[in-house]
Amino acid sequence: MVLCQGGEAATAAPAAGGKEPEVPLSREDGAGPGQPCLCPAPGVEAASVEERRVCGCCSGLPLPRCCKPPGAKKKAACPGLGLFYTVLSAFLFSVASLFLKKIEDVHSVEVSAFRCVFQMAFVLPGLIYYKTGFLGPKGKRIFLFFRGFLGSSAMILLYYAFQVMPLADATVITFSSPVFTSLLAWIFLKEKYSIWDLLFTLFAITGVVLIARPPFLFGSKVTGIEGSYADHLKGTIAAITSTVSAASTLVILRKVGKSVHYFLSIWYYAVIGLIGCVIALFVMNEWRLPYCGRDRVLLILIGILGLGGQIFLTKALQIEKAGPVAIMKTMDVVFAFILQILFLNHLPTWWTVGGALCVVASSSGTAIRKWRQSLKKAKQSEI
């Protein structure tokens, strides 16, 4: 009998003197580099258990490139590297938001347009390299369109919220996205929605109310805001709408699954966002280059930092489970508070701190619960 590293459907060859039952194995069953699975090599007759060797793709070659020599140890991943990438991603996003607050006389839609240009420049070589095309599968294009439309809308609204309200307030509101994702997944994907999910949703709504502080609940004198309360209220509505739009894109990505390359998803996001930004800028007559070199440098840095944040977040999700990454993303809120105090000289009110605690508790609780559910399903599948 010969051992090889599992293909998608490997079976045991008949041994001398009788037939052995077929044993389908695959990489999803735990086979990996250096972990052999039962299957015959062409032209090699199985005679005994001792006659074993390692091959790559059931081809009978002595040692293809995809195989490791017997006894070779797999290189261990650096512990905590995924969480470090998450913290680094949160820091880059927070600094990009700080630079957005520092820009003068540039509309948030124009900033979004520059961000889309950077994403297109990054994704285009990947589309060409992987030969994915620019439109995607016919049955998935409508989902990709709405993913791009909702994702780019979330970005534009978020940038507007950053410009008209305190940095920490806008960050905290958008951090409630996991709670709305669970709610929308229950509505559209028929995923389970328990009493815990409802509790986390109420916590998130409470946190948003503490940050918005509507006058009919908190009186006409609202402290700790930037500019007028009308702008603060507009920013709050924009941040909430951005959060719901971002949650909707996650639901769409769950619906599409792995049938579409993630580069295509980002491509639709950038292209549709750029088209929408250009149209909106001409309608509002807001298209103009920044007057000073400082704002132009900040625009470029926002694009670079936003792209870097996305790259490190993607790498974190590739090597770490989604639950710990979602919990570690609470550093977004921490960095937002620190940067607001140090560079914007704006101390958050106790209402904002209370709202932040409610939102962080709800989103962290949602992440922990989903993580435990995934671990439970993994254990059940192993049994």
C-alpha positions as CSV (number, residue, x, y, z in Angstrom):
1,M,0.0,0.0,0.0
2,V,1.2,3.5,-0.8
3,L,0.5,6.7,1.1
4,C,0.0,10.1,-0.5
5,Q,-1.0,13.5,0.6
6,G,-4.8,13.7,0.1
7,G,-6.4,14.9,-3.0
8,E,-10.1,15.6,-3.0
9,A,-11.2,12.0,-3.1
10,A,-8.5,9.4,-2.4
11,T,-9.4,5.7,-1.8
12,A,-7.5,2.7,-0.6
13,A,-6.3,0.2,-3.2
14,P,-7.3,-3.5,-2.9
15,A,-4.7,-5.3,-0.9
16,A,-3.4,-8.7,-1.8
17,G,-5.8,-11.4,-0.8
18,G,-8.9,-9.3,-0.6
19,K,-10.6,-6.0,-1.0
20,E,-10.3,-3.2,1.5
21,P,-13.2,-0.7,2.1
22,E,-12.8,2.6,0.4
23,V,-11.7,5.4,2.7
24,P,-12.4,8.8,1.2
25,L,-10.1,11.4,2.6
26,S,-9.4,15.1,1.8
27,R,-7.5,18.1,3.1
28,E,-10.7,19.2,4.8
29,D,-10.5,16.0,6.9
30,G,-7.2,17.1,8.4
31,A,-4.8,16.0,5.7
32,G,-2.0,18.5,5.1
33,P,1.6,18.7,4.1
34,G,3.4,15.7,5.5
35,Q,0.2,14.0,6.6
36,P,-0.3,11.0,4.4
37,C,-3.7,9.6,3.2
38,L,-4.4,6.2,1.8
39,C,-4.3,6.0,-2.0
40,P,-2.5,3.9,-4.6
41,A,0.3,5.2,-6.8
42,P,-0.2,4.3,-10.5
43,G,1.8,1.2,-11.4
44,V,2.7,0.4,-7.8
45,E,1.0,-2.7,-6.3
46,A,0.1,-2.5,-2.6
47,A,1.6,-5.5,-0.9
48,S,2.2,-4.7,2.8
49,V,1.9,-1.9,5.3
50,E,5.7,-1.5,5.4
51,E,5.9,-0.5,1.7
52,R,5.1,3.2,2.3
53,R,6.4,6.4,0.8
54,V,5.2,10.0,0.4
55,C,3.9,11.4,-2.9
56,G,2.2,14.6,-3.8
57,C,-0.9,14.4,-5.9
58,C,-1.4,10.6,-6.2
59,S,0.9,10.6,-9.2
60,G,3.5,8.1,-8.0
61,L,6.4,10.5,-8.3
62,P,9.2,10.0,-5.8
63,L,8.9,13.4,-4.1
64,P,7.0,16.2,-5.9
65,R,7.5,19.8,-4.8
66,C,4.2,19.9,-2.9
67,C,5.4,17.2,-0.5
68,K,7.7,17.4,2.4
69,P,10.3,14.8,3.2
70,P,9.3,12.2,5.8
71,G,9.9,13.4,9.3
72,A,10.1,17.1,8.2
73,K,8.6,19.4,10.9
74,K,6.1,22.0,9.9
75,K,7.2,25.5,10.6
76,A,5.2,26.9,13.5
77,A,3.4,30.1,13.1
78,C,4.4,33.0,15.4
79,P,1.9,33.0,18.4
80,G,-0.2,36.1,18.4
81,L,0.9,37.3,15.0
82,G,-2.7,37.5,13.8
83,L,-3.7,39.6,16.8
84,F,-0.7,41.9,16.3
85,Y,-1.8,42.4,12.7
86,T,-5.3,43.3,14.0
87,V,-3.9,45.9,16.4
88,L,-1.7,47.4,13.7
89,S,-4.7,47.5,11.3
90,A,-6.8,49.3,14.0
91,F,-3.9,51.8,14.5
92,L,-3.6,52.6,10.8
93,F,-7.4,53.1,10.4
94,S,-7.4,55.4,13.4
95,V,-4.5,57.5,12.1
96,A,-6.2,57.8,8.7
97,S,-9.3,59.0,10.5
98,L,-7.2,61.6,12.4
99,F,-5.7,62.9,9.2
100,L,-9.3,63.2,7.8
101,K,-10.1,65.5,10.7
102,K,-7.0,67.5,9.9
103,I,-7.9,68.1,6.3
104,E,-9.5,71.5,5.5
105,D,-11.8,72.5,2.6
106,V,-12.0,69.0,1.1
107,H,-15.4,67.3,1.1
108,S,-15.7,63.8,2.5
109,V,-16.9,62.5,-0.9
110,E,-13.7,63.7,-2.6
111,V,-11.6,62.0,0.1
112,S,-13.6,58.8,-0.6
113,A,-12.9,59.2,-4.3
114,F,-9.1,59.3,-3.7
115,R,-9.4,56.2,-1.4
116,C,-11.2,54.3,-4.2
117,V,-8.4,55.3,-6.7
118,F,-5.8,53.8,-4.3
119,Q,-7.8,50.6,-4.0
120,M,-8.3,50.2,-7.7
121,A,-4.5,50.7,-8.3
122,F,-3.9,47.9,-5.7
123,V,-6.5,45.4,-6.9
124,L,-5.9,45.7,-10.7
125,P,-2.6,43.8,-10.8
126,G,-4.2,41.1,-8.7
127,L,-7.2,40.7,-11.1
128,I,-4.7,40.4,-14.0
129,Y,-2.5,37.9,-12.1
130,Y,-5.3,35.6,-11.0
131,K,-7.2,36.0,-14.3
132,T,-10.5,36.5,-12.5
133,G,-11.9,38.9,-15.1
134,F,-13.5,42.3,-14.2
135,L,-17.2,41.3,-14.0
136,G,-17.3,38.0,-12.2
137,P,-19.7,35.1,-12.6
138,K,-23.0,36.0,-14.2
139,G,-25.1,34.7,-11.3
140,K,-23.1,36.7,-8.8
141,R,-22.9,40.1,-10.5
142,I,-26.0,41.5,-8.9
143,F,-24.6,40.6,-5.4
144,L,-21.2,42.1,-6.3
145,F,-23.0,45.3,-7.5
146,F,-24.9,45.7,-4.2
147,R,-21.7,44.8,-2.2
148,G,-19.9,47.6,-4.0
149,F,-22.7,50.1,-3.7
150,L,-23.4,49.5,0.0
151,G,-19.7,49.2,0.8
152,S,-18.7,52.5,-0.9
153,S,-21.8,54.2,0.6
154,A,-20.7,53.1,4.1
155,M,-17.2,54.6,3.5
156,I,-18.6,57.9,2.3
157,L,-21.0,58.2,5.2
158,L,-18.3,57.3,7.7
159,Y,-15.9,59.9,6.3
160,Y,-18.7,62.5,6.6
161,A,-19.4,61.5,10.2
162,F,-15.7,61.8,11.0
163,Q,-15.7,65.4,9.7
164,V,-18.7,66.7,11.5
165,M,-18.6,64.9,14.9
166,P,-15.9,63.9,17.5
167,L,-13.6,61.1,16.3
168,A,-14.3,58.8,19.2
169,D,-18.1,59.2,18.9
170,A,-18.1,58.2,15.2
171,T,-15.8,55.3,15.8
172,V,-17.9,53.9,18.6
173,I,-21.1,54.0,16.6
174,T,-19.5,52.3,13.6
175,F,-18.1,49.6,16.0
176,S,-21.6,48.3,16.5
177,S,-21.5,46.7,13.1
178,P,-21.3,43.1,14.3
179,V,-24.6,43.5,16.2
180,F,-26.4,44.7,13.1
181,T,-24.8,42.0,11.0
182,S,-26.4,39.3,13.3
183,L,-29.7,41.0,12.9
184,L,-29.6,41.2,9.1
185,A,-28.3,37.7,8.8
186,W,-31.3,36.5,10.8
187,I,-33.7,38.4,8.5
188,F,-32.1,37.6,5.1
189,L,-30.1,34.4,5.6
190,K,-32.3,32.8,8.2
191,E,-29.4,32.4,10.6
192,K,-30.2,31.8,14.3
193,Y,-31.0,34.8,16.4
194,S,-31.2,34.1,20.1
195,I,-32.2,36.1,23.1
196,W,-28.5,36.9,23.6
197,D,-28.3,38.6,20.2
198,L,-31.4,40.7,21.1
199,L,-29.7,41.7,24.3
200,F,-26.5,42.7,22.5
201,T,-28.6,44.7,20.0
202,L,-30.3,46.6,22.8
203,F,-26.9,47.4,24.4
204,A,-25.6,48.8,21.1
205,I,-28.7,50.9,20.6
206,T,-28.3,52.2,24.2
207,G,-24.7,53.2,23.5
208,V,-25.7,55.0,20.3
209,V,-28.4,57.0,22.2
210,L,-25.8,58.0,24.9
211,I,-23.5,59.3,22.2
212,A,-26.2,61.1,20.1
213,R,-28.0,62.5,23.2
214,P,-31.2,63.6,21.6
215,P,-32.7,66.7,23.2
216,F,-36.0,65.1,24.0
217,L,-34.1,62.8,26.4
218,F,-31.2,65.0,27.5
219,G,-32.5,68.5,27.3
220,S,-31.7,71.3,24.9
221,K,-28.2,71.9,26.2
222,V,-25.9,69.2,24.9
223,T,-22.2,69.4,25.8
224,G,-19.1,67.8,24.4
225,I,-19.9,68.1,20.7
226,E,-18.1,69.7,17.9
227,G,-19.9,72.7,16.2
228,S,-23.7,72.8,16.3
229,Y,-26.0,70.0,17.5
230,A,-27.5,69.9,14.0
231,D,-24.2,68.8,12.6
232,H,-23.7,66.3,15.4
233,L,-27.1,64.8,14.7
234,K,-26.3,64.6,11.0
235,G,-23.0,62.9,11.8
236,T,-24.8,60.4,14.1
237,I,-27.3,59.5,11.4
238,A,-24.5,59.2,8.8
239,A,-22.5,56.9,11.2
240,I,-25.5,54.7,11.9
241,T,-26.4,54.4,8.2
242,S,-22.7,53.6,7.5
243,T,-22.8,50.9,10.1
244,V,-26.0,49.3,8.7
245,S,-24.5,49.5,5.2
246,A,-21.3,47.8,6.3
247,A,-23.3,45.1,8.0
248,S,-25.3,44.6,4.8
249,T,-22.1,44.1,2.8
250,L,-21.0,41.3,5.2
251,V,-24.3,39.6,4.8
252,I,-23.9,39.8,1.0
253,L,-20.4,38.4,1.2
254,R,-21.7,35.5,3.3
255,K,-24.4,34.9,0.7
256,V,-21.8,34.9,-2.1
257,G,-19.3,32.7,-0.1
258,K,-16.1,31.6,-1.7
259,S,-17.5,31.4,-5.3
260,V,-16.1,34.9,-6.0
261,H,-12.5,35.9,-5.6
262,Y,-12.1,38.5,-2.9
263,F,-10.2,40.8,-5.3
264,L,-13.3,41.0,-7.4
265,S,-15.3,42.1,-4.3
266,I,-12.8,44.9,-3.6
267,W,-12.8,45.8,-7.3
268,Y,-16.5,46.4,-7.4
269,Y,-16.2,48.3,-4.1
270,A,-13.6,50.7,-5.6
271,V,-15.1,51.1,-9.1
272,I,-18.7,51.7,-8.0
273,G,-17.5,53.9,-5.2
274,L,-15.4,56.0,-7.6
275,I,-18.3,56.4,-10.1
276,G,-20.7,57.4,-7.3
277,C,-18.2,59.9,-5.8
278,V,-17.5,61.6,-9.1
279,I,-21.2,61.9,-9.9
280,A,-22.0,63.3,-6.4
281,L,-19.1,65.7,-6.5
282,F,-20.3,67.2,-9.9
283,V,-23.9,67.4,-8.6
284,M,-22.8,69.2,-5.4
285,N,-20.2,71.2,-7.3
286,E,-17.6,70.2,-4.7
287,W,-14.9,68.8,-7.0
288,R,-11.7,70.7,-6.5
289,L,-8.1,69.9,-5.7
290,P,-6.8,70.9,-2.2
291,Y,-5.3,74.4,-2.2
292,C,-2.3,73.7,0.0
293,G,0.3,70.9,-0.2
294,R,-0.4,69.8,3.3
295,D,-3.9,68.7,2.4
296,R,-2.7,66.9,-0.7
297,V,-0.1,65.0,1.4
298,L,-2.8,64.0,3.9
299,L,-5.1,62.7,1.1
300,I,-2.3,60.5,-0.1
301,L,-1.5,59.3,3.4
302,I,-5.2,58.5,4.0
303,G,-5.3,56.3,0.9
304,I,-2.0,54.5,1.9
305,L,-3.0,54.0,5.6
306,G,-6.5,52.8,4.6
307,L,-5.1,50.3,2.2
308,G,-2.5,49.2,4.7
309,G,-5.2,48.7,7.4
310,Q,-7.2,46.5,5.0
311,I,-4.2,44.4,4.1
312,F,-3.2,43.7,7.7
313,L,-6.8,43.0,8.7
314,T,-7.1,40.5,5.8
315,K,-3.8,38.9,6.9
316,A,-5.0,38.7,10.5
317,L,-8.2,36.8,9.4
318,Q,-6.1,34.4,7.3
319,I,-4.0,33.2,10.2
320,E,-6.3,33.8,13.2
321,K,-9.9,32.9,14.1
322,A,-12.5,35.5,13.5
323,G,-13.6,35.7,17.1
324,P,-10.3,36.8,18.6
325,V,-9.8,39.3,15.7
326,A,-13.2,40.8,16.3
327,I,-12.5,41.2,20.0
328,M,-9.1,42.7,19.4
329,K,-10.7,45.2,17.0
330,T,-11.9,47.0,20.1
331,M,-8.5,48.7,19.9
332,D,-10.2,50.9,17.3
333,V,-12.1,52.6,20.0
334,V,-9.1,52.9,22.3
335,F,-6.9,54.5,19.6
336,A,-9.8,56.9,18.7
337,F,-10.0,58.1,22.3
338,I,-6.2,58.5,22.6
339,L,-5.7,60.3,19.3
340,Q,-8.7,62.6,20.0
341,I,-7.3,63.7,23.3
342,L,-3.6,64.0,22.2
343,F,-4.0,65.7,18.8
344,L,-7.5,67.2,18.7
345,N,-7.6,68.5,22.3
346,H,-11.1,67.2,22.7
347,L,-11.9,65.4,26.0
348,P,-14.7,62.9,25.6
349,T,-17.7,63.3,28.0
350,W,-18.9,60.7,30.4
351,W,-21.9,60.1,28.1
352,T,-19.5,59.1,25.3
353,V,-17.5,56.9,27.6
354,G,-20.7,55.1,28.8
355,G,-21.9,54.7,25.2
356,A,-18.5,53.3,24.2
357,L,-18.7,50.7,27.0
358,C,-22.2,49.7,25.9
359,V,-21.2,49.3,22.3
360,V,-17.9,47.5,23.0
361,A,-19.6,45.1,25.4
362,S,-22.3,44.3,22.8
363,S,-19.9,43.8,19.9
364,S,-17.5,41.8,22.0
365,G,-20.3,39.7,23.3
366,T,-21.5,39.0,19.8
367,A,-18.0,38.1,18.7
368,I,-17.4,35.8,21.6
369,R,-20.7,34.0,21.1
370,K,-20.1,33.5,17.4
371,W,-16.6,32.2,18.2
372,R,-17.8,29.7,20.7
373,Q,-20.5,28.5,18.3
374,S,-17.9,27.9,15.6
375,L,-15.6,26.0,18.0
376,K,-18.6,23.9,19.1
377,K,-19.5,23.1,15.4
378,A,-15.8,22.2,14.7
379,K,-15.7,19.7,17.6
380,Q,-19.0,18.1,16.5
381,S,-17.7,17.7,13.0
382,E,-14.6,16.0,14.3
383,I,-16.7,13.5,16.2
